[in-house]
């Protein structure tokens, strides 16, 4: 019933038919809503049945519009398991995208850097993920991310002269940042970046047969890398400083899909 009510609300308020791609934005990340044609927006807090983000840096807004001839949906209002939501509630936005007929999905997130080669502002195109401390997501999907979409993200980076790395994302449930010991373990397990989102959405979207890709933008060194304490304010500050390259990459990617 929640899915039906939310779907009908979106259909009445937004231009959600025949979307070329949906994009989920992570902490402090924004896109080009102001530059989209036929822009329509709704607050997630006004939508029936839709979980509301309580985390600073998530706008709680869903937008539709056209950019470079492609019809987009931008979801700036991710919710997380650590906010007190169930996993079913955390992936509810993906359920809605499925109900709307979305076939392609780009997830983005702000992540802590584990690989010392990737400093703050670095962009990673995910090839895989791990979730070693999660009983629900510990079993990893073998090839969760679309090779075709990843190839287009890499091509977009080359076209714009933006360095794009390939990497593995480690999922942690939060809400606290990880300990140094946990980061050391994740590094030994092959993780390049760590965060508290993305994997539940990935698993649900793959289960629906969507073509999915994910960009992680390194916002800060993970625990123990620099010896300094971590903060969500640092995550948002780095996201703001490296916004230009992120937007340019996405704009070029959209032209290629």
C-alpha distance (Angstrom), angle and dihedral (degrees) to the residues before:
residue distance angle dihedral
X1 . . .
X2 3.83 . .
X3 3.78 91.0 .
X4 3.79 92.0 49.8
X5 3.83 93.5 48.4
X6 3.80 93.9 46.4
X7 3.80 92.8 45.2
X8 3.80 91.9 52.0
X9 3.80 91.4 48.0
X10 3.82 91.5 52.1
X11 3.78 92.0 46.5
X12 3.81 90.2 52.0
X13 3.81 96.0 45.3
X14 3.81 104.7 32.5
X15 3.80 138.5 39.4
X16 3.80 95.7 -109.4
X17 3.81 102.8 152.0
X18 3.81 120.2 113.7
X19 3.78 96.4 -1.5
X20 3.80 114.5 -170.4
X21 3.80 93.2 -152.7
X22 3.80 142.6 -14.6
X23 3.80 121.2 -138.9
X24 3.82 124.7 -158.5
X25 3.81 114.1 -157.5
X26 3.80 124.6 -146.0
X27 3.81 132.0 -146.8
X28 3.78 113.4 -37.8
X29 3.81 92.8 -8.0
X30 3.76 121.8 131.1
X31 3.76 133.8 175.4
X32 3.79 136.5 -160.4
X33 3.78 102.7 -68.2
X34 3.81 90.8 139.4
X35 3.82 90.4 56.5
X36 3.80 96.2 50.0
X37 3.79 122.2 106.4
X38 3.81 119.1 -125.0
X39 3.79 89.9 15.1
X40 3.80 115.6 -168.6
X41 3.79 124.3 175.8
X42 3.79 140.6 -175.4
X43 3.79 132.2 -175.9
X44 3.79 113.5 -119.1
X45 3.80 88.2 -137.3
X46 3.83 88.1 65.5
X47 3.80 94.6 51.0
X48 3.81 118.7 98.1
X49 3.77 112.9 -116.0
X50 3.80 95.4 -0.1
X51 3.84 116.7 133.2
X52 3.80 112.7 -121.3
X53 3.80 121.3 -134.3
X54 3.81 115.0 -124.2
X55 3.82 95.9 -173.5
X56 3.79 123.3 108.2
X57 3.80 110.6 -112.7
X58 3.81 96.9 34.9
X59 3.81 108.4 105.0
X60 3.79 98.0 -159.6
X61 3.79 94.0 -133.3
X62 3.80 135.0 129.2
X63 3.79 118.1 -159.5
X64 3.79 135.8 -175.8
X65 3.76 127.8 -167.8
X66 3.77 146.1 117.9
X67 3.78 127.6 -81.4
X68 3.83 123.9 173.6
X69 3.78 88.6 -9.2
X70 3.82 93.0 -56.9
X71 3.79 123.3 117.8
X72 3.80 110.4 -131.0
X73 3.77 140.2 -173.6
X74 3.81 115.1 -155.3
X75 3.81 115.6 -162.2
X76 3.81 110.6 -163.8
X77 3.75 100.4 171.1
X78 3.78 112.7 73.8
X79 3.78 119.2 175.5
X80 3.79 125.3 -151.6
X81 3.78 137.0 -149.3
X82 3.82 90.1 -121.8
X83 3.81 91.3 62.4
X84 3.79 88.0 72.1
X85 3.79 96.9 -94.1
X86 3.77 122.2 130.7
X87 3.78 118.3 -115.0
X88 3.79 88.6 -106.8
X89 3.79 89.6 56.8
X90 3.81 92.2 45.4
X91 3.82 91.5 56.9
X92 3.81 94.9 40.4
X93 3.85 91.3 105.6
X94 3.82 88.3 59.5
X95 3.80 89.8 50.9
X96 3.81 88.0 54.6
X97 3.79 92.5 49.7
X98 3.78 89.4 52.3
X99 3.81 90.7 50.0
X100 3.82 88.8 51.2
X101 3.79 91.0 53.4
X102 3.82 97.8 -111.4
X103 3.81 111.7 169.5
X104 3.82 101.6 178.1
X105 3.79 126.7 49.1
X106 3.80 133.2 -178.1
X107 3.79 117.0 -164.9
X108 3.79 121.4 -164.8
X109 3.77 130.8 -171.9
X110 3.78 143.7 171.8
X111 3.80 108.8 -121.3
X112 3.76 141.8 -178.1
X113 3.79 114.0 -107.8
X114 3.81 116.0 -118.6
X115 3.79 98.9 163.9
X116 3.81 104.0 75.6
X117 3.80 90.1 -147.0
X118 3.81 90.5 68.8
X119 3.78 111.8 69.4
X120 3.83 128.2 -172.2
X121 3.80 110.6 -56.4
X122 3.80 94.2 28.3
X123 3.79 115.8 138.4
X124 3.80 120.9 -137.3
X125 3.78 125.8 -168.4
X126 3.78 104.5 -151.8
X127 3.77 119.8 -125.7
X128 3.80 96.2 171.9
X129 3.79 144.2 -9.8
X130 3.78 139.0 -143.4
X131 3.79 130.1 -153.1
X132 3.81 105.2 -177.3
X133 3.80 96.3 161.7
X134 3.81 96.9 45.9
X135 3.78 118.4 90.4
X136 3.80 91.1 -163.8
X137 3.81 98.9 48.2
X138 3.80 102.0 25.3
X139 3.82 90.8 107.0
X140 3.79 101.7 79.0
X141 3.79 124.9 -144.1
X142 3.83 107.4 -120.7
X143 3.84 99.0 -132.5
X144 3.81 108.1 6.9
X145 3.80 98.7 159.6
X146 3.79 125.8 69.6
X147 3.80 113.8 -108.7
X148 3.79 89.1 -154.6
X149 3.82 94.6 54.1
X150 3.81 91.6 42.2
X151 3.79 89.2 52.6
X152 3.81 90.0 52.6
X153 3.82 91.1 50.1
X154 3.79 89.9 52.2
X155 3.81 90.7 47.3
X156 3.80 89.8 50.0
X157 3.79 89.2 53.2
X158 3.80 92.3 51.0
X159 3.80 91.7 47.4
X160 3.81 91.4 53.5
X161 3.79 98.5 36.2
X162 3.81 91.2 -115.5
X163 3.79 116.4 144.4
X164 3.79 110.4 -124.5
X165 3.80 121.0 -171.1
X166 3.79 129.5 -161.9
X167 3.76 117.8 -128.3
X168 3.78 156.2 155.2
X169 3.81 121.5 -108.6
X170 3.80 122.4 -147.3
X171 3.79 116.4 -148.0
X172 3.81 120.1 -144.6
X173 3.78 124.7 177.1
X174 3.83 96.7 -135.1
X175 2.97 144.8 159.3
X176 3.82 90.1 167.6
X177 3.78 122.7 52.9
X178 3.78 114.9 -102.9
X179 3.80 125.7 -89.4
X180 3.80 122.4 -114.5
X181 3.81 89.7 -109.0
X182 3.80 91.2 53.9
X183 3.81 91.4 49.2
X184 3.81 91.0 49.6
X185 3.80 89.0 52.1
X186 3.79 92.7 47.8
X187 3.80 91.3 49.6
X188 3.79 90.7 52.4
X189 3.81 87.4 49.0
X190 3.80 91.0 58.3
X191 3.81 102.1 -100.0
X192 3.80 120.2 150.2
X193 3.81 97.5 -176.4
X194 3.79 137.9 13.3
X195 3.79 135.0 -148.6
X196 3.78 147.3 145.8
X197 3.80 102.8 -111.7
X198 3.80 143.1 39.9
X199 3.82 100.8 62.9
X200 3.84 97.0 78.3
X201 3.82 88.3 48.1
X202 3.79 91.4 46.3
X203 3.79 93.8 52.6
X204 3.81 93.4 46.9
X205 3.82 93.5 47.0
X206 3.80 93.5 47.6
X207 3.79 88.7 49.6
X208 3.80 87.8 56.4
X209 3.80 91.3 51.7
X210 3.80 95.7 -112.2
X211 3.80 122.2 154.8
X212 3.77 102.0 -119.5
X213 3.79 137.6 -175.2
X214 3.78 132.2 174.8
X215 3.80 135.8 -154.0
X216 3.80 119.3 -159.9
X217 3.77 115.4 -163.8
X218 3.80 112.4 -159.0
X219 3.79 106.6 -126.8
X220 3.80 101.1 172.9
X221 3.80 141.3 -6.3
X222 3.81 110.6 -87.7
X223 3.81 122.0 -111.3
X224 3.80 114.9 -58.8
X225 3.80 95.7 15.3
X226 3.81 95.9 102.1
X227 3.80 101.7 9.1
X228 3.81 90.4 -121.0
X229 3.84 123.7 120.5
X230 3.81 117.7 -101.6
X231 3.80 127.2 -124.5
X232 3.79 138.3 -179.3
X233 3.82 88.7 -128.9
X234 3.82 88.3 64.6
X235 3.79 89.1 52.1
X236 3.80 91.3 54.5
X237 3.82 94.2 43.2
X238 3.80 92.9 53.7
X239 3.78 91.2 45.1
X240 3.80 89.5 54.8
X241 3.82 94.4 47.3
X242 3.81 94.5 49.9
X243 3.80 95.2 40.1
X244 3.80 96.4 108.4
X245 3.79 97.4 61.4
X246 3.79 91.0 43.2
X247 3.80 92.1 53.7
X248 3.79 93.1 45.3
X249 3.80 90.6 52.0
X250 3.80 92.7 50.5
X251 3.79 93.3 46.1
X252 3.79 91.2 53.3
X253 3.82 91.5 44.2
X254 3.79 91.6 53.9
X255 3.80 90.6 52.3
X256 3.82 88.8 55.4
X257 3.80 100.7 48.6
